[in-house]
Amino acid sequence: MGSSSVKVIIAAHKKCELPRDEIYLPVFVGAALKRSGALEASEASEASGASEASGIPEGFTPDDTGENISVKNPYYCELTGLYWAWKNLRDDYIGLVHYRRFLGRRGSKKDPYAGVLTKKLWDKELAANPDIKVIVPQKRNYYIETLGSHYAHTHDATHLVTTRAIIAEQQPDYLNSFDRVIRQRSGHMFNMMIMKRDMLDNYCNWLFPILDELVKRTDISGLSAFDARFPGRIAEILLNVWLDFNADIGIISRRSIVSMSFFEAGRVNWLKKGTSFLSAKFTGKRYKGSF
């Protein structure tokens, strides 16, 4: 098992410093839009160092090669990278992290990636538990909110209603898990994971038809760039639904799901983040941007 191949894509939309280890593959998400010049000028300027011909920074694999949904990036966020990896990589394990969020532990100020998951640490983890099928970030606790109420307070609650209706039609066996998950006060967030290939096939074949139908049933005209990313946010909840159901029926044993610590590589304004969280909860003021 220790010799199993693994590749974790780092979804990014701009040039940035990243950990260097054989386990990682930097993937530029929304590449089709970058090439067409459809991205806003502010985002284009962030990608300094990009080749003039393509707009894709050197060292990044674009997500618009092979079978892909790169043009859906304004809505699907990092999931266009996951889709690309699912369809185009052939490793035994495939994963997704972000350019600013990683599995592992934060290192020093001098080297923030000193504790990041590496191939060496991965082999050690797999040797200790050869039954691993899924690795996810440790659950984020919301304490005074459920996953459902938090989404309703910070975004548009109708997205959850529509998603539930779609699951009732497409995957009715998952309804109990959906209802259970949105009542939880914690969850594995950020669409980050590493999955064994057969599990990734199962997950993506389940996830993307739900998201595609959600977009069809949602009026996206007039949405801000921030609000348009609702399919990516709903997917964060749906990962927990998929895990709950498949663990419940025994497709994935509890032992084969591993929660791993994660860290933010960049600086986080926790005061602003906490204030916005409480404001959404108690005053109904929805989020207007990322923190």
Secondary structure, 3 states (H helix, E strand, C coil): CCCCCEEEEEEECCCCCCCCCCCEEEEECCHHHHHHCCCCHHHHHHCCCECCCCCCECCCEECCCCCCCHHHHHHHCCHHHHHHHHHHCCCCEEEEEECCEEEEECCCCCCCCCEECCHHHHHHHHHHCCCCCEEEECCEECCCCCHHHHHHHHCCCHHHHHHHHHHHHHCHHHHHHHHHHHCCCEECCCCCEEEEHHHHHHHHHHHHHHHHHHHHCCCCCCCCCCHHHHHHHHHHHHHHHHHHHHHHCCCCCHHHEEEECEEECCCCCHHHHHHHHHHHHHHCCCCCCCC
